C-alpha cells in the first residue's frame, strides 16, 4: 500500500482504540466537513451555551469558561473572515473547531466536550440551523404573498376564463385566481410554523445515547439557546431525524404549489394563451430561433420541485431501517436538507421579483373567456331560479350551447327569440346574466369570485400578513 494512502490515526480524537491506520479513501468517504462546515456558527453557538452550563454546574472552572469563550470568539471571526483552515482529516465541523480551540487555549478547550457527544452535538447544530432557516423561509413566503396581493389588487375586475380539465369553465376574476395561490402559501407558512415547534427542542444532554453521569442542567442550555424545551428521551434525541423529514415534506408541498403556478405562467406566456408577459430578466432566448422568449425561471421552478421531492424520498429511505440509536447513515441527512433550504430561499427571492414584473393582457383574457361558453352555468342557474329543476335546466342549456356552436356564436350573442326556442322561461333580463361581468358579480359570497369579495379577501389577507 502506498504511503499516502494511509492516514495517521494519531491525528484522530478517537485514535486510542485502533492499531491500524485509516485509508485515505475511507477518510474521504466518511468525512463530512466539506458540507457540514456551514453549521459552524450554530456549532459555536451551542458550544458557548454548553460551556456556560458546565461552569454554572461546577463541572469546569470559570477560568476555563473564559478561555473557551475567548477561543470560540476568535474561531468565529476566523470563519467569518474566511481565514479558518478546514482539514479533511479532522472529519467534521465539530472536530475542526475543537482542534483549533485546543490549539488556542490548551487544556480548557479539551474540557469543552465534557458531558456531550458528537451525536447530541450535531443534532443540536442541525436544529439550530433549521430553526433559523424556517424563520427565513416563512419571512420570504410572506414577502411573496405580499407581491401576490399587490398583483391581485390591480386585477380584481380583470376577467379571465376559469378552467377545469384545462377547458373553459366559468369566468373568474384574475385577482381571485391569484388569491388561490395566496391561500396555498398561507397553509405552507402555517405548516412550517407548526414544524418549527418540533424542531425547537434541545438534544444536548443526551450525549452519545444514554445521557451523562455529570450533573448537567439541560433546561439552562435550552433557555440559553432559545429552545422551547428538551428532547425527553436520550435515544430518540440523538437518533431520529423526523424533524428534518417533516421540514422536507413541508418544502415539497410548497414547491408543488409553486410548480402549479409555474405551469400556469408557462401556459399564459405562450402565444396560444398570451394572457401575460414576463419581464425579460426572467427569460432567455434560443440559440437558433431568434423569435423565442423562453420562460426559464418558472420552468426551472417546476424542475426543482422534483429535486426537493427527491430529497424527501431520500430522507425517508435513509431513516426507514435504522435501529436505535445513532448510526453513521445520519451523516447523509445534511446535503439533502441544505440543498432543500437553498432551493426554497433562492426560489422565493426570484419568484417574488418575477411576480412584481408581470404585465397582464386584459383584453386577451376577456376574449378567451368569451370563446368557451363560460356563462352557460349562469343560464342554467337562471332557469332554476325561474322554477325549472336544475337537471332539466342543465339539459336545456346543453342544447342551447350545441345550437350556438353551430352558429359560431357565444350563448350571450344569441337573440332572445333564439334562446326562447329552448325555454319560454327565458326573458330579456337574461342578457345581464350572460355577461362575463354579470357572471362574476353573481358569485357574491365569501370565497366567491365577485370583485367585491376578492377585495374583501385581499383585505383579510393583508391583516393576516401583518400579524
C-alpha positions as CSV (number, residue, x, y, z in Angstrom):
1,X,0.0,0.0,0.0
2,X,1.3,3.4,-0.9
3,X,2.4,5.7,1.9
4,X,0.0,8.4,1.1
5,X,-2.9,6.0,1.0
6,X,-2.9,5.7,4.8
7,X,-3.9,8.3,7.4
8,X,-2.1,8.5,10.7
9,X,-4.7,7.7,13.5
10,X,-2.7,9.8,15.9
11,X,-4.4,12.8,14.3
12,X,-7.8,11.4,15.3
13,X,-9.6,12.2,18.6
14,X,-10.6,8.6,18.9
15,X,-7.3,7.0,17.9
16,X,-6.5,5.2,21.1
17,X,-8.7,2.2,20.3
18,X,-7.1,1.5,16.9
19,X,-3.9,-0.3,15.8
20,X,-4.2,0.2,12.0
21,X,-4.3,3.4,10.1
22,X,-7.4,4.6,8.2
23,X,-7.0,4.5,4.5
24,X,-7.2,7.8,2.6
25,X,-10.2,6.5,0.7
26,X,-12.1,5.7,3.9
27,X,-11.2,9.1,5.3
28,X,-12.5,10.9,2.2
29,X,-15.6,8.7,2.2
30,X,-16.5,9.2,5.8
31,X,-15.6,12.9,6.2
32,X,-18.4,15.4,6.2
33,X,-16.5,18.7,6.8
34,X,-16.8,19.7,3.1
35,X,-20.5,20.3,3.6
36,X,-21.2,20.4,7.4
37,X,-18.8,23.4,7.9
38,X,-21.8,25.6,7.1
39,X,-23.1,24.6,10.6
40,X,-20.1,26.3,12.2
41,X,-22.0,29.3,13.6
42,X,-24.5,27.0,15.2
43,X,-21.8,24.7,16.5
44,X,-20.1,27.6,18.2
45,X,-23.5,28.9,19.5
46,X,-24.2,25.5,21.0
47,X,-20.7,25.2,22.5
48,X,-20.9,28.5,24.2
49,X,-24.2,27.6,25.9
50,X,-22.8,24.2,26.8
51,X,-19.6,25.7,28.3
52,X,-21.6,28.2,30.3
53,X,-23.8,25.5,31.7
54,X,-20.7,23.4,32.6
55,X,-19.3,26.3,34.5
56,X,-22.6,27.1,36.3
57,X,-22.8,23.5,37.4
58,X,-19.2,23.5,38.7
59,X,-18.1,20.9,36.1
60,X,-15.4,23.3,34.6
61,X,-13.9,26.3,36.2
62,X,-14.8,29.9,35.5
63,X,-11.2,30.3,34.2
64,X,-11.7,27.5,31.7
65,X,-15.0,29.1,30.6
66,X,-13.3,32.4,30.0
67,X,-10.6,30.8,27.9
68,X,-13.2,28.7,25.9
69,X,-15.4,31.8,25.2
70,X,-12.4,33.8,24.0
71,X,-11.2,30.9,21.8
72,X,-14.6,30.4,20.3
73,X,-14.9,34.2,19.6
74,X,-11.6,34.1,17.7
75,X,-12.6,31.0,15.8
76,X,-15.9,32.6,14.8
77,X,-14.0,35.6,13.5
78,X,-11.6,33.4,11.5
79,X,-14.5,31.5,10.0
80,X,-16.4,34.7,9.1
81,X,-13.4,36.3,7.5
82,X,-12.6,33.1,5.5
83,X,-9.2,32.6,7.3
84,X,-10.2,29.4,9.1
85,X,-8.4,26.3,7.7
86,X,-10.7,23.3,7.3
87,X,-9.0,19.9,7.4
88,X,-10.5,16.8,6.0
89,X,-8.5,14.6,8.3
90,X,-10.4,16.1,11.2
91,X,-13.6,14.7,9.7
92,X,-16.3,17.2,10.5
93,X,-17.2,20.7,11.7
94,X,-17.0,19.7,15.4
95,X,-13.5,18.3,15.4
96,X,-12.2,21.1,13.2
97,X,-13.4,23.7,15.7
98,X,-12.4,21.7,18.7
99,X,-8.8,21.2,17.4
100,X,-8.4,24.9,16.7
101,X,-9.8,25.7,20.2
102,X,-7.3,23.4,21.9
103,X,-4.5,24.9,19.9
104,X,-5.6,28.4,21.0
105,X,-6.5,27.7,24.7
106,X,-4.9,24.4,25.6
107,X,-6.5,22.1,28.2
108,X,-9.5,24.3,28.6
109,X,-10.5,23.5,25.1
110,X,-10.2,19.8,25.8
111,X,-12.7,20.2,28.6
112,X,-15.4,21.7,26.4
113,X,-16.5,18.2,25.3
114,X,-17.3,17.1,28.8
115,X,-20.8,15.7,29.2
116,X,-21.6,15.7,25.5
117,X,-21.0,13.6,22.3
118,X,-20.8,14.5,18.7
119,X,-24.2,12.7,18.5
120,X,-26.1,15.2,20.5
121,X,-23.9,18.0,19.3
122,X,-24.8,17.5,15.6
123,X,-28.4,17.0,16.4
124,X,-28.3,20.4,18.2
125,X,-26.5,22.1,15.4
126,X,-28.9,20.9,12.8
127,X,-31.9,22.0,14.9
128,X,-30.4,25.5,15.4
129,X,-29.7,25.7,11.7
130,X,-33.1,24.5,10.6
131,X,-34.9,26.8,13.1
132,X,-33.2,29.8,11.6
133,X,-33.9,28.6,8.1
134,X,-37.6,28.1,8.7
135,X,-37.8,31.6,10.1
136,X,-36.2,33.0,7.0
137,X,-38.3,30.9,4.7
138,X,-41.6,32.0,6.4
139,X,-40.5,35.6,6.1
140,X,-39.8,35.1,2.4
141,X,-43.1,33.3,1.8
142,X,-44.9,36.3,3.4
143,X,-42.9,38.7,1.1
144,X,-44.0,36.7,-1.9
145,X,-47.6,36.7,-0.6
146,X,-47.4,40.5,-0.4
147,X,-46.4,40.6,-4.1
148,X,-49.3,38.3,-5.0
149,X,-51.7,40.6,-3.1
150,X,-50.3,43.7,-5.0
151,X,-50.9,41.9,-8.3
152,X,-54.3,40.6,-7.3
153,X,-55.4,44.1,-6.1
154,X,-54.7,45.5,-9.5
155,X,-56.8,42.9,-11.2
156,X,-59.9,42.3,-9.0
157,X,-62.1,43.4,-12.0
158,X,-60.0,41.7,-14.7
159,X,-62.0,38.8,-16.3
160,X,-60.3,35.6,-17.3
161,X,-61.6,32.1,-18.1
162,X,-61.6,29.8,-15.1
163,X,-60.6,26.3,-16.1
164,X,-61.4,22.7,-15.2
165,X,-59.7,20.0,-17.1
166,X,-57.9,22.9,-18.8
167,X,-61.3,23.6,-20.6
168,X,-63.0,27.0,-20.2
169,X,-65.5,26.6,-17.3
170,X,-66.7,29.9,-15.8
171,X,-65.4,33.5,-15.8
172,X,-63.4,34.4,-12.8
173,X,-61.5,37.5,-11.6
174,X,-57.8,37.2,-12.3
175,X,-57.3,38.6,-8.8
176,X,-59.4,35.7,-7.5
177,X,-57.2,33.3,-9.3
178,X,-54.1,34.7,-7.8
179,X,-55.6,34.6,-4.3
180,X,-55.9,30.8,-4.6
181,X,-52.1,30.7,-4.5
182,X,-52.1,33.1,-1.6
183,X,-54.2,30.6,0.3
184,X,-51.8,27.7,-0.6
185,X,-48.8,29.7,0.5
186,X,-50.6,30.6,3.7
187,X,-51.0,26.9,4.5
188,X,-47.4,26.3,3.6
189,X,-46.3,29.0,6.1
190,X,-48.6,27.6,8.8
191,X,-47.2,24.1,8.2
192,X,-43.6,25.3,8.5
193,X,-44.6,27.3,11.7
194,X,-46.0,24.1,13.2
195,X,-43.0,22.1,12.1
196,X,-40.8,24.6,13.9
197,X,-42.4,23.6,17.2
198,X,-41.0,20.1,16.9
199,X,-37.6,21.4,15.6
200,X,-37.2,23.6,18.6
201,X,-36.3,21.0,21.2
202,X,-32.8,20.6,22.7
203,X,-30.9,17.3,22.2
204,X,-27.8,18.3,24.1
205,X,-27.5,16.3,27.3
206,X,-28.4,13.1,25.6
207,X,-24.7,12.6,25.0
208,X,-23.9,9.5,22.8
209,X,-27.2,7.8,23.5
210,X,-27.9,7.2,27.3
211,X,-27.4,10.7,28.8
212,X,-24.4,11.5,31.1
213,X,-23.3,10.9,34.6
214,X,-22.3,14.6,35.1
215,X,-24.7,16.9,37.0
216,X,-25.8,18.9,33.9
217,X,-28.7,21.3,33.6
218,X,-30.4,20.7,30.2
219,X,-33.1,23.3,30.9
220,X,-30.5,26.0,31.3
221,X,-28.9,25.2,28.0
222,X,-32.3,25.1,26.3
223,X,-33.1,28.6,27.7
224,X,-29.7,30.0,26.5
225,X,-30.3,28.7,23.0
226,X,-33.9,29.7,22.8
227,X,-35.3,26.2,22.6
228,X,-38.9,25.6,23.8
229,X,-37.8,22.6,25.8
230,X,-35.7,19.5,25.8
231,X,-35.9,16.2,23.9
232,X,-37.3,13.9,26.6
233,X,-35.6,10.7,25.6
234,X,-31.9,10.4,25.1
235,X,-32.0,7.6,22.5
236,X,-34.6,9.5,20.4
237,X,-32.8,12.8,20.8
238,X,-29.6,11.6,19.0
239,X,-31.0,9.1,16.5
240,X,-34.2,10.4,14.9
241,X,-34.3,12.9,12.0
242,X,-38.1,13.1,11.7
243,X,-37.9,16.9,12.2
244,X,-35.8,17.1,9.0
245,X,-38.1,14.8,7.2
246,X,-41.1,16.8,8.3
247,X,-39.5,20.0,7.1
248,X,-38.7,18.4,3.8
249,X,-42.3,17.3,3.4
250,X,-43.5,20.9,4.0
251,X,-40.9,22.0,1.5
252,X,-42.0,19.5,-1.1
253,X,-45.6,20.7,-0.7
254,X,-44.6,24.3,-1.0
255,X,-42.6,23.6,-4.2
256,X,-45.6,21.6,-5.6
257,X,-47.7,24.7,-5.1
258,X,-45.1,26.9,-6.9
259,X,-44.8,24.3,-9.6
260,X,-48.5,24.6,-10.3
261,X,-48.3,28.3,-10.5
262,X,-45.2,28.0,-12.7
263,X,-47.1,25.7,-15.1
264,X,-49.8,28.3,-15.4
265,X,-47.3,31.1,-16.1
266,X,-45.6,28.9,-18.7
267,X,-49.0,28.4,-20.4
268,X,-50.1,32.0,-20.0
269,X,-46.9,33.5,-21.7
270,X,-47.2,31.1,-24.7
271,X,-48.6,32.7,-27.9
272,X,-51.5,30.2,-27.7
273,X,-52.7,32.0,-24.5
274,X,-50.9,35.3,-24.5
275,X,-52.5,36.2,-21.1
276,X,-49.4,37.7,-19.5
277,X,-45.9,39.0,-20.3
278,X,-42.9,38.1,-18.1
279,X,-40.1,40.7,-17.7
280,X,-37.2,39.9,-19.9
281,X,-34.8,39.4,-17.0
282,X,-36.7,36.1,-16.1
283,X,-36.5,34.7,-19.6
284,X,-33.8,33.5,-22.1
285,X,-33.6,33.3,-25.9
286,X,-33.0,30.4,-28.3
287,X,-29.6,29.7,-29.8
288,X,-31.2,29.0,-33.2
289,X,-34.7,30.6,-33.2
290,X,-34.4,34.4,-32.8
291,X,-38.1,35.0,-32.1
292,X,-38.1,32.9,-28.9
293,X,-38.6,34.2,-25.4
294,X,-38.4,31.2,-23.1
295,X,-39.8,31.3,-19.5
296,X,-36.8,29.6,-18.0
297,X,-37.4,30.7,-14.4
298,X,-40.8,29.1,-14.0
299,X,-39.6,26.0,-15.9
300,X,-36.7,25.6,-13.5
301,X,-39.0,26.0,-10.5
302,X,-41.1,23.2,-12.0
303,X,-38.0,21.1,-12.4
304,X,-36.5,21.9,-9.0
305,X,-39.8,20.7,-7.4
306,X,-38.7,17.2,-8.4
307,X,-35.4,17.7,-6.8
308,X,-36.9,18.7,-3.5
309,X,-39.4,15.8,-3.6
310,X,-36.5,13.5,-4.3
311,X,-34.7,14.8,-1.2
312,X,-37.8,13.9,0.8
313,X,-37.8,10.3,-0.5
314,X,-34.1,10.1,0.1
315,X,-34.5,11.2,3.8
316,X,-37.4,8.8,4.4
317,X,-35.4,5.9,2.9
318,X,-32.3,7.0,5.0
319,X,-34.3,6.6,8.2
320,X,-36.5,3.6,7.5
321,X,-34.2,0.8,8.6
322,X,-32.1,2.3,11.3
323,X,-32.0,0.6,14.7
324,X,-31.6,2.8,17.8
325,X,-29.6,4.8,18.4
326,X,-27.3,6.9,16.3
327,X,-25.9,5.4,13.1
328,X,-23.4,6.9,10.6
329,X,-26.2,6.8,8.0
330,X,-27.4,10.1,9.5
331,X,-24.4,11.9,8.1
332,X,-26.4,11.7,4.8
333,X,-29.2,13.9,6.1
334,X,-27.4,17.2,5.7
335,X,-26.8,17.6,2.0
336,X,-30.5,17.0,1.1
337,X,-31.5,19.4,3.9
338,X,-29.0,22.1,2.9
339,X,-30.0,21.8,-0.8
340,X,-33.7,22.0,0.1
341,X,-33.2,25.1,2.2
342,X,-31.1,26.8,-0.5
343,X,-33.6,25.9,-3.2
344,X,-36.6,27.3,-1.3
345,X,-34.8,30.5,-0.4
346,X,-33.5,31.2,-3.9
347,X,-36.8,30.3,-5.4
348,X,-38.8,32.6,-3.1
349,X,-36.5,35.5,-3.8
350,X,-36.6,35.2,-7.6
351,X,-40.3,34.4,-7.7
352,X,-41.3,37.5,-5.7
353,X,-39.4,39.7,-8.1
354,X,-40.9,37.9,-11.1
355,X,-44.4,38.4,-9.8
356,X,-43.8,42.1,-9.4
357,X,-42.9,42.4,-13.1
358,X,-45.9,40.6,-14.7
359,X,-47.9,42.5,-17.3
360,X,-51.4,41.4,-17.9
361,X,-53.1,41.3,-21.3
362,X,-56.7,42.2,-20.1
363,X,-58.5,42.0,-23.4
364,X,-56.9,38.7,-24.4
365,X,-58.0,37.2,-21.2
366,X,-61.5,38.5,-21.6
367,X,-61.9,37.4,-25.2
368,X,-60.6,33.9,-24.2
369,X,-63.4,33.7,-21.6
370,X,-65.9,34.6,-24.4
371,X,-64.8,31.7,-26.6
372,X,-65.6,28.9,-24.2
373,X,-69.3,29.4,-23.3
374,X,-68.2,30.4,-19.8
375,X,-71.6,31.7,-18.8
376,X,-73.5,28.5,-19.7
377,X,-73.9,27.6,-16.0
378,X,-75.3,31.1,-15.3
379,X,-78.1,30.3,-17.8
380,X,-78.8,27.0,-16.0
381,X,-78.9,28.9,-12.7
382,X,-81.2,31.5,-14.2
383,X,-83.7,28.8,-15.3
384,X,-83.6,27.1,-12.0
385,X,-84.4,30.3,-10.2
386,X,-87.4,30.6,-12.6
387,X,-88.7,27.2,-11.3
388,X,-87.2,24.7,-13.7
389,X,-85.4,21.7,-11.9
390,X,-81.7,22.0,-12.3
391,X,-81.3,18.7,-14.2
392,X,-83.9,19.9,-16.7
393,X,-82.2,23.3,-16.9
394,X,-78.9,21.6,-17.5
395,X,-80.4,19.8,-20.5
396,X,-81.8,23.0,-21.9
397,X,-78.5,24.8,-21.7
398,X,-76.6,21.9,-23.2
399,X,-78.9,22.0,-26.3
400,X,-78.6,25.8,-26.4
401,X,-74.7,25.5,-26.4
402,X,-75.0,23.0,-29.3
403,X,-77.0,25.5,-31.2
404,X,-74.6,28.3,-30.5
405,X,-71.7,26.2,-31.6
406,X,-73.3,25.5,-35.0
407,X,-73.9,29.3,-35.3
408,X,-70.4,30.1,-34.3
409,X,-71.6,32.4,-31.6
410,X,-71.4,32.6,-27.8
411,X,-74.7,32.0,-25.9
412,X,-74.7,35.6,-24.9
413,X,-74.7,36.6,-28.6
414,X,-77.9,34.7,-29.4
415,X,-81.2,36.6,-30.0
416,X,-83.9,36.4,-27.4
417,X,-86.2,34.6,-29.8
418,X,-83.4,32.0,-30.4
419,X,-83.0,31.5,-26.7
420,X,-86.7,31.2,-26.2
421,X,-86.8,28.3,-28.6
422,X,-85.2,26.2,-25.8
423,X,-87.3,27.6,-22.9
424,X,-90.1,30.0,-22.6
425,X,-88.9,30.9,-19.1
426,X,-86.1,33.0,-20.7
427,X,-86.9,36.7,-20.8
428,X,-84.9,39.8,-21.8
429,X,-83.3,40.0,-18.3
430,X,-81.2,37.0,-19.4
431,X,-78.6,39.2,-21.1
432,X,-77.4,40.9,-17.9
433,X,-76.9,37.3,-16.5
434,X,-75.0,36.1,-19.5
435,X,-72.3,38.8,-19.5
436,X,-68.9,37.9,-18.1
437,X,-69.1,40.7,-15.5
438,X,-72.6,39.7,-14.5
439,X,-71.5,36.1,-14.0
440,X,-68.6,37.2,-11.8
441,X,-70.7,39.6,-9.8
442,X,-73.3,37.0,-9.1
443,X,-70.8,34.9,-7.1
444,X,-71.1,37.4,-4.3
445,X,-70.3,35.4,-1.2
446,X,-67.2,34.8,0.9
447,X,-64.8,32.8,-1.2
448,X,-66.5,33.7,-4.4
449,X,-65.1,35.4,-7.5
450,X,-67.2,38.6,-7.3
451,X,-64.7,41.6,-7.4
452,X,-66.2,42.9,-4.1
453,X,-65.4,39.6,-2.5
454,X,-61.9,39.5,-3.9
455,X,-61.3,42.9,-2.5
456,X,-62.5,41.7,0.9
457,X,-60.3,38.6,0.7
458,X,-57.3,40.8,-0.1
459,X,-58.1,43.0,2.9
460,X,-58.3,39.9,5.2
461,X,-55.1,38.6,3.7
462,X,-53.2,41.8,4.4
463,X,-54.4,41.7,8.0
464,X,-53.1,38.1,8.3
465,X,-49.7,39.1,6.9
466,X,-49.4,41.9,9.4
467,X,-49.8,39.6,12.4
